[in-house]
Amino acid sequence: ESHPDYANTLNNIGSAYSDKGEYVKALEYYHKCERIQATVLGESHPNYAYSLITIALTYRKLSDFHQAHIYFKKVSSNIQLGYYRESPDILNFMMNSKNLFDLV
C-alpha cells in the first residue's frame, strides 16, 4: 500500500468515480493517492503535482472553491520552490488556469 503503482490504481479508481459524477467518492481515492505519493515520491515529483491539481479541480466541480484554492496554492507554492521545472506541462497548466483559480 505504499507503492507508486498502488497510488496510480487509487487515482484510476478516483477517476472512474469522477467520470460518473461521484466527486465526493472520487476525492476519497484521490486523497489516498496523494498521501502515498507525498510519502513515496516526495512533493517535488510531478505525479504529486498532478494529484494536487486533480484534487483542486474535483473540489471546484463540487463548488468548494475554498478547498480548490488550497490545493491549487500547494502546487503554486511548490513551483515557487523550484519544483516541476522539468515538467513544462504542469507549468503550462498552472499558467493557463491562473484566471480560473483567481476566481476562487
OpenMM code with the backbone's topology and positions (N, CA, C; nanometers):
from openmm import Vec3, app, unit

residues = "GLU SER HIS PRO ASP TYR ALA ASN THR LEU ASN ASN ILE GLY SER ALA TYR SER ASP LYS GLY GLU TYR VAL LYS ALA LEU GLU TYR TYR HIS LYS CYS GLU ARG ILE GLN ALA THR VAL LEU GLY GLU SER HIS PRO ASN TYR ALA TYR SER LEU ILE THR ILE ALA LEU THR TYR ARG LYS LEU SER ASP PHE HIS GLN ALA HIS ILE TYR PHE LYS LYS VAL SER SER ASN ILE GLN LEU GLY TYR TYR ARG GLU SER PRO ASP ILE LEU ASN PHE MET MET ASN SER LYS ASN LEU PHE ASP LEU VAL".split()
positions = [
    Vec3(0.0805, -0.1208, 0.0000),
    Vec3(0.0000, 0.0000, 0.0000),
    Vec3(0.0844, 0.1268, 0.0000),
    Vec3(0.2129, 0.1109, -0.0114),
    Vec3(0.2977, 0.2293, -0.0178),
    Vec3(0.3870, 0.2233, -0.1422),
    Vec3(0.3263, 0.1912, -0.2529),
    Vec3(0.3978, 0.1781, -0.3795),
    Vec3(0.3348, 0.2723, -0.4819),
    Vec3(0.4163, 0.3343, -0.5670),
    Vec3(0.3608, 0.4252, -0.6684),
    Vec3(0.2539, 0.3617, -0.7568),
    Vec3(0.2679, 0.2336, -0.7887),
    Vec3(0.1669, 0.1677, -0.8718),
    Vec3(0.0329, 0.1585, -0.7994),
    Vec3(0.0385, 0.1359, -0.6686),
    Vec3(-0.0844, 0.1322, -0.5900),
    Vec3(-0.1497, 0.2702, -0.5896),
    Vec3(-0.0670, 0.3736, -0.5773),
    Vec3(-0.1187, 0.5110, -0.5824),
    Vec3(-0.1867, 0.5367, -0.7172),
    Vec3(-0.1250, 0.4907, -0.8247),
    Vec3(-0.1853, 0.5082, -0.9581),
    Vec3(-0.3192, 0.4358, -0.9686),
    Vec3(-0.3271, 0.3181, -0.9094),
    Vec3(-0.4532, 0.2437, -0.9092),
    Vec3(-0.5613, 0.3217, -0.8351),
    Vec3(-0.5250, 0.3774, -0.7201),
    Vec3(-0.6208, 0.4592, -0.6445),
    Vec3(-0.6667, 0.5795, -0.7266),
    Vec3(-0.5727, 0.6414, -0.7963),
    Vec3(-0.6075, 0.7553, -0.8809),
    Vec3(-0.7034, 0.7131, -0.9909),
    Vec3(-0.6796, 0.5977, -1.0508),
    Vec3(-0.7673, 0.5489, -1.1574),
    Vec3(-0.9079, 0.5200, -1.1050),
    Vec3(-0.9169, 0.4650, -0.9847),
    Vec3(-1.0482, 0.4402, -0.9247),
    Vec3(-1.1178, 0.5740, -0.9007),
    Vec3(-1.0432, 0.6717, -0.8501),
    Vec3(-1.0993, 0.8051, -0.8303),
    Vec3(-1.1497, 0.8648, -0.9599),
    Vec3(-1.0743, 0.8463, -1.0650),
    Vec3(-1.1156, 0.8974, -1.1967),
    Vec3(-1.2446, 0.8318, -1.2444),
    Vec3(-1.2581, 0.7027, -1.2175),
    Vec3(-1.3814, 0.6331, -1.2562),
    Vec3(-1.5014, 0.6918, -1.1824),
    Vec3(-1.4848, 0.7167, -1.0537),
    Vec3(-1.5938, 0.7801, -0.9777),
    Vec3(-1.6216, 0.9212, -1.0286),
    Vec3(-1.5161, 0.9937, -1.0590),
    Vec3(-1.5334, 1.1303, -1.1109),
    Vec3(-1.6090, 1.1289, -1.2429),
    Vec3(-1.5745, 1.0340, -1.3293),
    Vec3(-1.6424, 1.0226, -1.4591),
    Vec3(-1.7918, 0.9961, -1.4417),
    Vec3(-1.8269, 0.9318, -1.3319),
    Vec3(-1.9678, 0.9035, -1.3028),
    Vec3(-2.0347, 1.0197, -1.2283),
    Vec3(-1.9577, 1.1250, -1.2006),
    Vec3(-2.0124, 1.2396, -1.1286),
    Vec3(-2.0140, 1.2212, -0.9781),
    Vec3(-1.9492, 1.1172, -0.9285),
    Vec3(-1.9435, 1.0905, -0.7844),
    Vec3(-1.8153, 1.1512, -0.7278),
    Vec3(-1.8155, 1.2835, -0.7184),
    Vec3(-1.6949, 1.3571, -0.6847),
    Vec3(-1.6481, 1.3358, -0.5416),
    Vec3(-1.7405, 1.3222, -0.4488),
    Vec3(-1.7011, 1.3004, -0.3089),
    Vec3(-1.6283, 1.1668, -0.2958),
    Vec3(-1.6819, 1.0650, -0.3595),
    Vec3(-1.6176, 0.9332, -0.3583),
    Vec3(-1.4832, 0.9399, -0.4314),
    Vec3(-1.4775, 1.0136, -0.5399),
    Vec3(-1.3523, 1.0298, -0.6136),
    Vec3(-1.2448, 1.0926, -0.5247),
    Vec3(-1.2843, 1.1943, -0.4487),
    Vec3(-1.1877, 1.2613, -0.3611),
    Vec3(-1.1279, 1.1661, -0.2580),
    Vec3(-1.2074, 1.0727, -0.2124),
    Vec3(-1.1570, 0.9738, -0.1160),
    Vec3(-1.0346, 0.9022, -0.1734),
    Vec3(-1.0442, 0.8607, -0.2980),
    Vec3(-0.9347, 0.7891, -0.3630),
    Vec3(-0.8218, 0.8827, -0.4033),
    Vec3(-0.8562, 1.0017, -0.4485),
    Vec3(-0.7523, 1.0992, -0.4839),
    Vec3(-0.6670, 1.1358, -0.3627),
    Vec3(-0.7306, 1.1522, -0.2475),
    Vec3(-0.6554, 1.1865, -0.1265),
    Vec3(-0.5639, 1.0720, -0.0830),
    Vec3(-0.6113, 0.9495, -0.0938),
    Vec3(-0.5265, 0.8343, -0.0613),
    Vec3(-0.4051, 0.8311, -0.1536),
    Vec3(-0.4295, 0.8548, -0.2810),
    Vec3(-0.3219, 0.8588, -0.3797),
    Vec3(-0.2217, 0.9681, -0.3447),
    Vec3(-0.2728, 1.0844, -0.3125),
    Vec3(-0.1855, 1.1982, -0.2790),
    Vec3(-0.0957, 1.1649, -0.1593),
    Vec3(-0.1516, 1.1067, -0.0554),
    Vec3(-0.0725, 1.0751, 0.0639),
    Vec3(0.0400, 0.9762, 0.0322),
    Vec3(0.0098, 0.8767, -0.0481),
    Vec3(0.1125, 0.7792, -0.0855),
    Vec3(0.2201, 0.8474, -0.1684),
    Vec3(0.1797, 0.9282, -0.2653),
    Vec3(0.2784, 0.9945, -0.3498),
    Vec3(0.3670, 1.0894, -0.2701),
    Vec3(0.3096, 1.1609, -0.1761),
    Vec3(0.3894, 1.2520, -0.0934),
    Vec3(0.4955, 1.1746, -0.0164),
    Vec3(0.4572, 1.0574, 0.0341),
    Vec3(0.5494, 0.9770, 0.1136),
    Vec3(0.6521, 0.9052, 0.0274),
    Vec3(0.6061, 0.8433, -0.0792),
    Vec3(0.6929, 0.7569, -0.1595),
    Vec3(0.7733, 0.8359, -0.2633),
    Vec3(0.7077, 0.9285, -0.3307),
    Vec3(0.7739, 1.0032, -0.4381),
    Vec3(0.8290, 1.1374, -0.3926),
    Vec3(0.7642, 1.1975, -0.2945),
    Vec3(0.8038, 1.3297, -0.2482),
    Vec3(0.7238, 1.4387, -0.3168),
    Vec3(0.7157, 1.5526, -0.2503),
    Vec3(0.6342, 1.6626, -0.3011),
    Vec3(0.6932, 1.7300, -0.4240),
    Vec3(0.8189, 1.7018, -0.4548),
    Vec3(0.8799, 1.7614, -0.5733),
    Vec3(0.8556, 1.6799, -0.7006),
    Vec3(0.7935, 1.5633, -0.6853),
    Vec3(0.7692, 1.4766, -0.8013),
    Vec3(0.6484, 1.5265, -0.8813),
    Vec3(0.6579, 1.5261, -1.0133),
    Vec3(0.5457, 1.5724, -1.0963),
    Vec3(0.4145, 1.4985, -1.0714),
    Vec3(0.4197, 1.3691, -1.0430),
    Vec3(0.2949, 1.2957, -1.0178),
    Vec3(0.2228, 1.3500, -0.8949),
    Vec3(0.2980, 1.3968, -0.7975),
    Vec3(0.2369, 1.4582, -0.6803),
    Vec3(0.1627, 1.5855, -0.7211),
    Vec3(0.2241, 1.6638, -0.8085),
    Vec3(0.1581, 1.7860, -0.8572),
    Vec3(0.0290, 1.7517, -0.9303),
    Vec3(0.0336, 1.6484, -1.0134),
    Vec3(-0.0877, 1.6078, -1.0851),
    Vec3(-0.1987, 1.5691, -0.9871),
    Vec3(-0.1609, 1.5027, -0.8791),
    Vec3(-0.2613, 1.4653, -0.7786),
    Vec3(-0.3232, 1.5893, -0.7155),
    Vec3(-0.2398, 1.6854, -0.6811),
    Vec3(-0.2914, 1.8091, -0.6217),
    Vec3(-0.3842, 1.8824, -0.7183),
    Vec3(-0.3458, 1.8876, -0.8444),
    Vec3(-0.4281, 1.9550, -0.9452),
    Vec3(-0.5620, 1.8821, -0.9606),
    Vec3(-0.5555, 1.7497, -0.9657),
    Vec3(-0.6788, 1.6708, -0.9782),
    Vec3(-0.7712, 1.6954, -0.8598),
    Vec3(-0.7149, 1.6993, -0.7407),
    Vec3(-0.7956, 1.7265, -0.6213),
    Vec3(-0.8557, 1.8665, -0.6291),
    Vec3(-0.7759, 1.9650, -0.6676),
    Vec3(-0.8261, 2.1019, -0.6790),
    Vec3(-0.9417, 2.1104, -0.7783),
    Vec3(-0.9246, 2.0479, -0.8934),
    Vec3(-1.0299, 2.0530, -0.9951),
    Vec3(-1.1564, 1.9797, -0.9494),
    Vec3(-1.1387, 1.8736, -0.8724),
    Vec3(-1.2555, 1.7999, -0.8231),
    Vec3(-1.3306, 1.8828, -0.7194),
    Vec3(-1.2573, 1.9489, -0.6318),
    Vec3(-1.3248, 2.0383, -0.5371),
    Vec3(-1.3978, 2.1498, -0.6114),
    Vec3(-1.3376, 2.1961, -0.7186),
    Vec3(-1.4028, 2.3017, -0.7972),
    Vec3(-1.5341, 2.2505, -0.8558),
    Vec3(-1.5347, 2.1246, -0.9027),
    Vec3(-1.6585, 2.0662, -0.9554),
    Vec3(-1.7664, 2.0588, -0.8481),
    Vec3(-1.7240, 2.0460, -0.7231),
    Vec3(-1.8180, 2.0425, -0.6110),
    Vec3(-1.8541, 2.1833, -0.5622),
    Vec3(-1.8018, 2.2842, -0.6304),
    Vec3(-1.8201, 2.4251, -0.5921),
    Vec3(-1.7617, 2.4553, -0.4545),
    Vec3(-1.6645, 2.3756, -0.4129),
    Vec3(-1.5928, 2.4027, -0.2882),
    Vec3(-1.4666, 2.4799, -0.3255),
    Vec3(-1.4868, 2.6073, -0.3521),
    Vec3(-1.3797, 2.6901, -0.4050),
    Vec3(-1.2684, 2.7131, -0.3035),
    Vec3(-1.3024, 2.7124, -0.1768),
    Vec3(-1.2001, 2.7301, -0.0740),
    Vec3(-1.1001, 2.6138, -0.0780),
    Vec3(-1.1510, 2.4905, -0.0782),
    Vec3(-1.0629, 2.3741, -0.0844),
    Vec3(-0.9869, 2.3691, -0.2174),
    Vec3(-1.0531, 2.4033, -0.3255),
    Vec3(-0.9861, 2.4063, -0.4557),
    Vec3(-0.8678, 2.5015, -0.4506),
    Vec3(-0.8890, 2.6153, -0.3914),
    Vec3(-0.7833, 2.7160, -0.3825),
    Vec3(-0.6661, 2.6659, -0.2980),
    Vec3(-0.6946, 2.5962, -0.1898),
    Vec3(-0.5888, 2.5422, -0.1041),
    Vec3(-0.4976, 2.4487, -0.1831),
    Vec3(-0.5561, 2.3604, -0.2607),
    Vec3(-0.4749, 2.2642, -0.3365),
    Vec3(-0.4042, 2.3297, -0.4543),
    Vec3(-0.4684, 2.4238, -0.5159),
    Vec3(-0.4035, 2.4988, -0.6229),
    Vec3(-0.2821, 2.5735, -0.5662),
    Vec3(-0.2973, 2.6313, -0.4481),
    Vec3(-0.1873, 2.7061, -0.3867),
    Vec3(-0.0711, 2.6144, -0.3486),
    Vec3(-0.1000, 2.4893, -0.3124),
    Vec3(0.0080, 2.3950, -0.2827),
    Vec3(0.0962, 2.3748, -0.4054),
    Vec3(0.0328, 2.3584, -0.5208),
    Vec3(0.1101, 2.3411, -0.6441),
    Vec3(0.1872, 2.4686, -0.6730),
    Vec3(0.1214, 2.5817, -0.6609),
    Vec3(0.1851, 2.7099, -0.6865),
    Vec3(0.3050, 2.7315, -0.5944),
    Vec3(0.2898, 2.6979, -0.4676),
    Vec3(0.3998, 2.7121, -0.3714),
    Vec3(0.5165, 2.6211, -0.4074),
    Vec3(0.4852, 2.4997, -0.4502),
    Vec3(0.5909, 2.4070, -0.4900),
    Vec3(0.6645, 2.4568, -0.6141),
    Vec3(0.5929, 2.5191, -0.7051),
    Vec3(0.6568, 2.5766, -0.8232),
    Vec3(0.7522, 2.6875, -0.7793),
    Vec3(0.7096, 2.7693, -0.6840),
    Vec3(0.7956, 2.8762, -0.6343),
    Vec3(0.9206, 2.8213, -0.5657),
    Vec3(0.9119, 2.7015, -0.5112),
    Vec3(1.0286, 2.6359, -0.4517),
    Vec3(1.1217, 2.5777, -0.5581),
    Vec3(1.0789, 2.5825, -0.6825),
    Vec3(1.1616, 2.5325, -0.7920),
    Vec3(1.1277, 2.3917, -0.8356),
    Vec3(1.0198, 2.3361, -0.7826),
    Vec3(0.9790, 2.2021, -0.8224),
    Vec3(0.9158, 2.2063, -0.9623),
    Vec3(0.9185, 2.0945, -1.0285),
    Vec3(0.8488, 2.0700, -1.1561),
    Vec3(0.9108, 2.1455, -1.2740),
    Vec3(1.0331, 2.1918, -1.2605),
    Vec3(1.0971, 2.2651, -1.3715),
    Vec3(1.1109, 2.1791, -1.4962),
    Vec3(1.1268, 2.0489, -1.4753),
    Vec3(1.1385, 1.9573, -1.5899),
    Vec3(1.0022, 1.9101, -1.6382),
    Vec3(0.8968, 1.9713, -1.5904),
    Vec3(0.7605, 1.9323, -1.6275),
    Vec3(0.6849, 2.0531, -1.6814),
    Vec3(0.7161, 2.0918, -1.8056),
    Vec3(0.6523, 2.2115, -1.8606),
    Vec3(0.5008, 2.2015, -1.8704),
    Vec3(0.4473, 2.0792, -1.8790),
    Vec3(0.3015, 2.0658, -1.8861),
    Vec3(0.2353, 2.1114, -1.7564),
    Vec3(0.3001, 2.0874, -1.6424),
    Vec3(0.2449, 2.1353, -1.5149),
    Vec3(0.2499, 2.2873, -1.5117),
    Vec3(0.3633, 2.3428, -1.5511),
    Vec3(0.3774, 2.4886, -1.5509),
    Vec3(0.2784, 2.5528, -1.6470),
    Vec3(0.2618, 2.4940, -1.7648),
    Vec3(0.1656, 2.5468, -1.8626),
    Vec3(0.0230, 2.5389, -1.8088),
    Vec3(-0.0118, 2.4271, -1.7461),
    Vec3(-0.1460, 2.4140, -1.6890),
    Vec3(-0.1702, 2.5239, -1.5866),
    Vec3(-0.0732, 2.5437, -1.5000),
    Vec3(-0.0901, 2.6443, -1.3944),
    Vec3(-0.1033, 2.7843, -1.4545),
    Vec3(-0.0259, 2.8135, -1.5560),
    Vec3(-0.0355, 2.9458, -1.6199),
    Vec3(-0.1709, 2.9609, -1.6888),
    Vec3(-0.2160, 2.8582, -1.7571),
    Vec3(-0.3441, 2.8640, -1.8270),
    Vec3(-0.4624, 2.8645, -1.7310),
    Vec3(-0.4426, 2.8117, -1.6130),
    Vec3(-0.5510, 2.8030, -1.5147),
    Vec3(-0.5513, 2.9196, -1.4166),
    Vec3(-0.4549, 3.0078, -1.4272),
    Vec3(-0.4435, 3.1165, -1.3306),
    Vec3(-0.5734, 3.1955, -1.3168),
    Vec3(-0.6329, 3.2351, -1.4263),
    Vec3(-0.7562, 3.3122, -1.4191),
    Vec3(-0.8701, 3.2305, -1.3597),
    Vec3(-0.8734, 3.1037, -1.3893),
    Vec3(-0.9762, 3.0148, -1.3341),
    Vec3(-0.9698, 3.0148, -1.1822),
    Vec3(-0.8470, 3.0054, -1.1274),
    Vec3(-0.8341, 2.9964, -0.9830),
    Vec3(-0.8271, 3.1319, -0.9153),
    Vec3(-0.8048, 3.2375, -0.9893),
    Vec3(-0.8132, 3.3714, -0.9312),
    Vec3(-0.9572, 3.3998, -0.8865),
    Vec3(-1.0518, 3.3292, -0.9442),
    Vec3(-1.1916, 3.3500, -0.9107),
    Vec3(-1.2334, 3.2796, -0.7837),
    Vec3(-1.1501, 3.1902, -0.7322),
    Vec3(-1.1880, 3.1148, -0.6118),
    Vec3(-1.1328, 3.1792, -0.4873),
] * unit.nanometer
topology = app.Topology()
chain = topology.addChain("A")
for resn in residues:
    res = topology.addResidue(resn, chain)
    for name in ("N", "CA", "C"):
        topology.addAtom(name, app.Element.getBySymbol(name[0]), res)
